[in-house]
C-alpha cells in the first residue's frame, strides 16, 4: 500500500498550474469551506476568474500543505 500523502502530491502535481478549490479539497482531504477560509485568511493566494470563480496556484498549494 502506498503512502497517502505521496499519492495526494502526485495527484495534485499532475494537474494544471491553476487548480480549483474542489480539486485542492479532494487532494488534501479537507472541506471546500476550509480551503475558502485559508484563502480568506490570506494563507493561500487565489486569483478570481469569470466573476466569482477562483483558482489557486498548484505549486503554492503543494508548498503550503507540504506535498
Secondary structure, 3 states (H helix, E strand, C coil): CCCHHHHHHHHHHCCCCEECHHHHHHHHCCCHHHHHHHHHCCCCCEEEECCCEEEEEHHHHHHHHCC
